[in-house]
Structures are given as C-alpha cells and as structure tokens.
Amino acid sequence: MPMKPTIHATFLLFVALLFARAIASGAEYVGQFDPTLVANIEEDERVVFKFDTGERLKNAGPLDGAAHIAMGKLQDPQSHQYSVLSYLVEEKGKEPVLYADLNDDHMIAADEKYVLKRGVDDVYIWSTTVLLQIRSGGIFKLCPVYVRYFKGYTYDKMGSEDRLILQSTDAMARAKVNIKGKDVLFQYSYDFKDKKIDPQSGWLGVDVDGNGEVDMNNLSPEAAEADKETVVFRVGDLYVSTKKADVAANQVIVREHSAGDYKRAELYLNKPFPDFNFTDFDGKKHKFSEFRGKYVLLDVWGFWCPACRDELPYLMEANRRFTERGLQVLGLNTDPEDSGIDVKASVKSSRMTWPQAQLSSVREMLGVNLRIHSFPTTFLISPEGNILSMSRSERDEPALRGRDLLTTLDKILPKQ
C-alpha cells in the first residue's frame, strides 16, 4: 500500500513547486535583430511644402509644364534636423511624386524619386517611404521616413499653393525572439547618435497577436512608450519584457514574468472599458461604473495642452446638445499639481459643468494601466460600458474631434 506523504514531504513538494514557478517566471529567451529598420508612424511631424519653380529638378527627367511643384525639407531622424531637400510634384492624371535629395548634393536625380500611393479606402491620403542612408555605420544601413501627403487639406495659415506633409521622425529596430518554439516580433526605438537601444526608455512594440506586424498606436496593447521603466507585454498566456537589447552584439534577451507583473488594461473596440475610481474637485469619490446606462464621452485632457483647449468649445456644445439624449461628459484632468493652475477655479470659469477627476486620483490608471501619453485622448463608451470609439481615424472609428464629434454623437445617440 502506498504511503501517504508526511507533512514534511508535502511542505517540500510545495516549496519545490514555488521554486519551479519562480524559475519559469524568470525564464529568458534570445533573439537577433533584423538589419532593416521600420518607421514609427506614431511619432510624426507636419511639414508644409511651399510653391516652387522646381529648378533643382532639371536632372530628374521631363515634367509636364503644368505640373504643380512644392518644395520643403523633411526631418532626418538621424539628426532631427530639417535637412532633406524634397519636392512634391503633381501632374494631371498621374500619381503624386516625392523627390528627395538623398545624397545631399542640392540637386534631384531620377533615382531619387518616390511615387506616392493611395490606400484602398483613403480619399485624400497618399503615402510612400523614403529611405535615407545611415551615416554612422553599424548593422543597420537605411533609415526609413514614412511620408503622407494630405491632398487638398490645409490648416492655419497655409495658402492655396501650399501642400501638407506628415512625416515619421522615429525609426525602430526589429528582432525576432523564439519563445517556447514560436518566433515573436519585438521592436524598439533606435538611437542613431549612440547606435544603441534602451528597452526602458522610448517606444517599444511586441506583436502580441501574431499577425506579423506591431500596432504602434499609443492605445494598442502591442505598444508602449517606456519612461525609465520595465514594460511587460502579454503574449498569449505569457508575460514578457526585454531585459537587454544589445545592437553591437546583435542580441536581444527577453525575460518571462509572472501574471502579477502585468499592469496593462487592454482596450479593444466593442469590449468593456475598465472600471476605475476617481475623486472630483469637490472631493467627492466616484466609480466609472456609476455612469452605466448613459453614453459616456470620456475626455483625458489638461489646461496645459493647447489641443485640449481647442476641443473645449465642442465638448461644451456636445454637453449642451446631447445631455437630454443620454450623454454624460466626463473629464480626467492631467494638469500637474505644481503647475500653478487653480484647476478647480479654471474649470468653473470655463463653464465646464461636467464631472472632472483630479489627476492625483487617476495618475496610476492613466500612466500605468492605460499608458496614455497623447492628449487629448477621448473615448465614447456605450450605456453597457463598451468602447464605441477611441477616435483613431486610421481605423475608421467614429471621429471625436472638433465638429466631427457633434456629427458622431448625433448619429449614434438615440433620437428623442
């Protein structure tokens, strides 16, 4: 007859299991870099191209005499200087073309030409990727710059002959790491000056859904902007972070974590927005779930943010027009306590009558759980608590900016 384990034996077995789990949670996996960098399209800048005669295009080949030519300088991610002389050429009946002075000789040759393409569902956005030579050496040879041309779009003081370009300003290194028999794609912001990667600072990405790409949108669970911290990602039922990313040695080391180290609240369309507690400026405590039954427009904002202030008139109008149709506006304020702004008084004088959360009550939720680093960030939540929009235009989500906010609410909220 088999003997029952003694208390001592049971205790040893328990300790052994804990030890095994500790080892598993600290398991390490190794990978190598891909020599091709990719553009981080979430880090971008506007560049306005001005009308030009195109004198430096004479070596680029014949152009239609009626072609519209605009000139500007793209920012080189290696130096962060606007130093890449570029021309946008539009000929009737043809796709727009971008010429970039890749060899810095102040002239444009035929092989410095990039044809812009329009996406299947895009009406006015044309794009291409310019490849700049990396001057500092190392395993990476080309620096990609993702360029989007917003055809027919103007803002601020742009003239009718000006053209609006949006370009990436950050490039990322990619590495595949074999984790328990499966290759997982990681990517990191690359420091051109020091030829290094710091996995605890800057943009990071992991292909957590295995589709071969990393969604670098700041609200995606595949992306995070690290601020001197270890960021843990969930890949299936595993939790991992990058321990080391050594460009010189061409080696990436990924470490496994326990589930308790994962703090991210994952956000998906048509899935519940996580519940949270907050304190308003009158000291009253709330739970987000107390607003169930209403459409909630959740606005993460601050007086310090010019774009946030630009949105206030539309939020006020939304609050005025749609409260009786079931809308609840809710603000999460991000003004630092030492900013010198009396937020409570400013909210009142600005006639913002909806509830506002103090930063101190939502700081961890915003920075650690949701990892929101772009402002304003706005969500539309259904009466059931599900996310209807995060206002990500590249995903054709209902728009929540400017006058488009009012159109969206009028379309989605029930009529009286």
Residue pairs with C-beta under 8 A, 6 or more apart in sequence:
5 13
21 258
24 256
25 256
25 257
25 258
26 255
26 256
26 257
27 255
27 256
28 243
28 253
28 254
28 255
28 256
29 177
29 178
29 179
29 180
29 240
29 253
29 254
29 255
29 256
30 177
30 178
30 251
30 252
30 253
30 254
31 175
31 176
31 177
31 178
31 186
31 251
31 252
31 254
32 175
32 176
32 250
32 251
32 252
33 139
33 140
33 173
33 174
33 175
33 247
33 250
33 252
34 173
34 174
34 175
34 176
35 139
35 140
35 141
36 140
36 142
36 174
37 140
37 142
37 143
37 144
37 171
37 172
37 173
37 174
37 190
38 144
38 171
38 172
38 174
38 187
39 129
39 144
39 145
39 146
39 168
39 170
39 171
39 172
40 168
40 170
40 171
40 172
40 189
40 203
40 216
41 146
41 168
41 216
42 170
42 203
42 216
42 217
42 218
42 223
43 168
43 169
43 170
43 203
44 146
44 166
44 167
44 168
44 169
45 75
45 166
45 167
45 169
46 164
46 165
46 166
47 72
47 73
47 74
47 75
47 82
47 164
47 165
47 166
47 167
48 72
48 158
48 162
48 163
48 164
48 165
49 70
49 71
49 72
49 86
49 87
49 88
49 162
49 163
49 164
49 165
50 70
50 71
50 72
50 161
50 162
51 68
51 69
51 70
51 71
51 159
51 161
51 162
52 69
52 70
52 71
52 87
53 69
54 63
54 67
54 69
54 71
54 87
54 89
56 85
56 87
56 101
56 106
56 107
56 108
57 63
57 69
57 87
57 89
57 99
57 108
59 107
59 108
59 109
59 110
60 99
60 108
60 109
60 110
60 112
60 113
61 110
61 113
63 69
63 89
63 91
64 91
64 92
66 91
66 92
67 89
67 90
67 91
67 92
68 89
68 90
68 161
69 87
69 88
69 89
69 90
70 87
70 88
70 161
70 162
70 163
71 85
71 86
71 87
71 88
72 86
72 88
72 163
72 165
73 82
73 83
73 84
73 85
73 86
74 82
74 84
74 86
74 100
74 130
74 145
74 147
74 165
74 167
75 81
75 82
75 83
75 84
75 145
75 167
75 169
76 82
76 83
76 84
76 132
76 143
76 145
77 132
77 143
77 145
77 168
77 169
77 170
77 171
77 192
78 132
78 134
78 135
78 136
78 143
78 192
78 193
79 192
80 169
83 104
84 100
84 101
84 102
84 130
84 132
84 145
85 100
85 101
85 104
85 106
85 108
86 98
86 99
86 100
86 101
86 130
87 98
87 99
87 108
88 96
88 97
88 98
88 149
88 163
88 165
89 96
89 97
89 98
89 99
90 96
90 97
91 97
95 115
95 116
95 117
95 118
95 126
96 115
96 116
96 126
96 149
96 151
97 113
97 114
97 115
97 116
98 113
98 114
98 115
98 116
98 128
98 130
98 147
98 149
99 108
99 112
99 113
99 114
100 108
100 112
100 114
100 130
100 132
101 107
101 108
101 112
102 112
102 130
102 131
102 132
102 133
103 109
103 112
103 133
114 128
114 129
114 130
114 147
115 128
116 126
116 127
116 128
116 147
116 149
117 126
117 127
117 128
118 125
118 126
118 127
119 125
119 127
121 396
124 150
124 151
124 152
124 153
125 148
125 149
125 150
125 151
126 148
126 149
126 151
127 146
127 147
127 148
127 149
128 147
129 144
129 145
129 146
129 147
130 144
130 145
130 147
131 142
131 143
131 144
131 145
132 142
132 143
132 144
132 145
133 141
133 142
133 143
134 140
134 141
134 142
134 143
134 192
136 192
136 193
136 195
137 195
138 195
138 247
139 247
139 250
140 173
140 190
143 171
143 192
144 168
144 171
145 167
145 168
146 167
146 168
147 165
147 166
147 167
147 168
148 165
148 166
148 167
149 163
149 164
149 165
150 164
150 165
150 166
153 164
154 160
154 162
154 164
155 164
158 164
170 189
170 203
171 189
171 190
171 192
172 187
172 188
172 189
172 190
172 203
172 205
172 216
173 187
173 188
173 190
173 197
173 245
173 247
174 185
174 186
174 187
175 185
175 186
175 187
175 188
175 245
175 252
176 183
176 184
176 185
176 186
177 183
177 184
177 186
177 252
177 254
178 184
179 235
179 238
179 240
179 254
180 238
182 210
184 206
184 207
184 210
184 235
184 240
184 254
185 206
185 207
185 212
185 213
185 214
186 204
186 205
186 206
186 207
186 242
186 252
186 254
187 204
187 205
187 206
187 214
188 197
188 199
188 202
188 203
188 204
188 205
188 242
188 245
189 197
189 202
189 203
189 204
190 197
190 247
191 197
191 198
191 202
195 247
195 248
196 247
197 245
197 247
198 245
199 226
199 230
199 231
199 241
199 242
199 243
199 244
199 245
200 226
200 228
200 229
200 230
200 231
201 226
201 227
201 228
202 225
202 226
203 216
203 223
203 224
203 225
203 226
204 223
204 224
204 225
204 226
204 231
204 233
204 242
205 214
205 215
205 216
205 222
205 223
205 224
206 214
206 222
206 233
206 235
206 240
207 213
207 214
207 222
208 221
208 222
208 233
208 234
208 235
208 236
209 222
214 222
214 223
215 222
215 223
216 222
216 223
217 223
217 392
217 394
217 395
218 225
218 371
218 372
218 373
218 374
218 377
219 267
219 370
219 372
219 377
219 390
219 392
221 233
221 234
221 264
221 266
221 267
222 233
224 231
224 233
224 264
224 371
225 371
225 373
230 241
231 241
232 239
232 240
232 241
232 257
232 261
232 262
232 263
232 264
233 239
233 240
233 241
233 262
233 264
234 262
234 264
234 266
238 256
239 256
239 257
239 258
239 259
239 261
239 262
240 254
240 255
240 256
240 257
241 254
241 255
241 257
241 261
242 252
242 253
242 254
242 255
243 253
243 254
243 255
244 251
244 252
244 253
245 252
245 253
246 252
263 368
263 369
264 369
264 371
265 274
265 365
265 369
265 370
267 273
267 370
267 387
267 390
268 387
269 387
269 388
269 389
269 390
269 397
270 386
270 387
270 388
271 386
271 387
272 384
272 385
272 386
272 387
273 288
273 298
273 379
273 381
273 385
273 386
273 387
274 288
274 369
274 370
275 287
275 288
275 289
275 385
276 287
276 288
276 362
276 365
276 369
277 285
277 286
277 287
277 288
277 361
278 285
278 286
278 288
278 332
278 357
278 358
278 361
278 362
279 285
279 286
279 357
279 358
279 360
279 361
280 286
280 355
280 356
280 357
280 358
281 343
281 344
281 347
281 356
281 358
286 355
286 357
288 296
288 330
289 385
291 328
291 330
292 383
292 384
292 385
293 383
294 326
294 327
294 328
294 383
295 322
295 326
295 327
295 328
295 380
295 381
295 382
295 383
295 388
295 409
295 412
295 413
296 327
296 328
296 329
296 330
296 379
296 380
296 381
297 315
297 318
297 327
297 328
297 329
297 330
297 378
297 379
297 380
297 381
297 400
297 405
297 409
298 330
298 332
298 378
298 379
298 380
298 381
299 311
299 315
299 329
299 330
299 331
299 332
299 376
299 377
299 378
300 332
300 334
300 366
300 372
300 375
300 376
300 377
300 378
301 308
301 311
301 331
301 332
301 333
301 334
301 375
301 376
302 308
302 333
302 334
302 335
302 375
303 309
303 335
303 339
303 341
303 343
303 346
304 334
304 335
304 336
304 339
304 341
305 334
305 375
305 376
307 375
307 376
308 375
308 376
311 376
311 378
311 401
311 402
311 405
312 350
312 352
314 401
314 402
314 403
314 405
314 406
315 329
315 352
315 354
315 405
316 351
316 352
317 406
318 327
318 329
318 405
318 406
318 409
319 327
319 329
319 353
319 354
321 406
321 409
321 410
322 409
322 410
322 413
324 416
325 409
325 413
325 414
325 415
325 416
326 383
326 413
326 414
327 409
327 413
328 354
329 354
330 354
330 355
330 357
331 347
331 352
331 354
331 355
331 356
331 357
332 356
332 357
332 359
332 362
332 366
333 343
333 347
333 356
333 357
333 358
333 359
334 359
334 366
334 375
335 341
335 343
335 359
336 359
337 359
337 360
343 356
343 358
347 356
366 372
377 390
377 391
378 390
378 391
378 400
378 401
378 405
379 387
379 389
379 390
379 391
379 400
380 387
380 388
380 389
380 391
380 398
380 400
380 408
380 409
380 412
381 387
381 388
382 388
388 398
388 412
389 397
389 398
389 399
389 400
389 408
390 397
391 397
391 398
391 399
391 400
391 401
393 399
398 408
398 411
398 412
399 405
399 407
399 408
400 408
